[in-house]
């Protein structure tokens, strides 16, 4: 058995460890995507409520 194979088998526990890593990676990516969407939505909402930004947007809409 090569060093790479031994690494991926992880002492016979690789069948449990690698799927766990995959699940954690998938959850973290889902949280990242959800956070980015929420931040974008919150930013647009803040811009709509902010008087300075709203005034600037109205001026550009009129032009």
Beta strands, then each sheet from edge to edge (+ up, - down):
end
